[in-house]
Amino acid sequence: MTLFRQKASKTGKTEDALAEILKIHDEQEIHDIHTKRTTVLHCLPVYLREDVSGFFRTCTDESEPELESVAVGLLTVISDHATVQSPVHYDPVRISVIIESYAMVGLPRLGDAFLVFSQ
């Protein structure tokens, strides 16, 4: 987190994206290990300048997610329509592991889903 905060204090596209994620983290009421893990898992690819737009997907619990042609990824299902465009969601309905365009496993937190995905 310290490394990401140092990078976010500079200017540039990557730094702005990190600053936005860290701002959302700081606005959370609860700062437990799960919120920190979620923040770090979203900050790391931004820091490394990796495009994860196809890997991290978001949809609402009322909409059908667009999973066609997704080989692997993580789908965050949220209940609030207003925050779909947010880069980070700390209180999702569920996180699903996507394999070959199918949501395979639904888990409560991003860290758990990422762990299942990496095995």
N, C-alpha and C positions, 0 to 999 in steps of 0.2 A: 504494500500500500504506500509506503514511503517513497519508493522508487517511482510509482505512478504519479504521486503528488508532485514530486520534483519535476517530472517531465511535463505535467499539466500546467506548471507555473510559467512555462515558456510560451511562445506564440507559434502557431502553425496549425495545419489541419488535424494532424494526429493529436497534438496537444489540446486542441479545442474539444475533440471527441473524448479524450480522457477526462478533461475538466467537466464535461457534461455528465459522464458516468459518476464521477466522484461527487458532484453536486447532488445528484439523485440519492447517492449513498448517504451523504451527510444529512439529508432531509428526512431520513427514516427515523422513526421513533425508537426502534429496537436496533441495537448494534451488537448482535450476537455473532457467533462463528458462522452461521448460515448466511447472514447478510454480507459478511466479509468474503466468504468463499464465492458468493454470487458476483460480487463486485470484481474480485480478482479474475474470475473466469471470463468476465466480459472485458476487462481491461487488458489482459495479456495479449490477445490477438490484435487489438488496436495498437498497443505498444510495439508489437512486432511487425506492424503494417501489413497484416494478413486480411484478405477479404473473406469475411465470414457471413456475408449476406445470404448465402445459400445454406449455411450450416445452422445458424440460429434463426428459427422461424417463430412468428407470433400470430395468434388468432384469438378471437373471442370464443366463449363457450357456446355462443349462438350461431356462429358462422362455420362453414365447412373450410378447412385449411386446404391450400393449394400445395399438394405434395407430389404432383406428377413430375417425374424426372429428378426427384431428390434421391440420390444414392444413399447418403447418410446425413443425419442431422438431429437437432433437438428442437422440438416444437413446444413453445410455451403457450398454454391456454390460459387466458385471463378472462375476468368477468366484466371489466370496465372498458367500454368502447373508447373512451377519451384517451386512454394511455397506450393504445396499440402501437403508436409510433415511438414510444419511449424505448431507449436502447436497453433498459434493465427493468425487470419486474421481480419484486421481492416477495409478493404474496400471490403466486399464480394458483389457478384452480388445480392444474397439474402440469408436469413436464413429461413429454412423451419422447421416447427414442424412436427415430425414424430410420428404417432400413428398407431400401428398395421401394420407396414411395408408400410404405405402410407404417403407421404408428404402432410400434410393437409393445412397449411397456410404458405405463403411466406412473410417475413418481411425484412426490410432493415438493421436492426441492431440486434446483439446478445442479448442485453438487452431487447429489445422489444419482441423477440421470447421467451426468458426465462420467461418473465412476462406472456405471453399468455400461455406458457406451464404450469406454476405453478398454474394457475387458474383452 
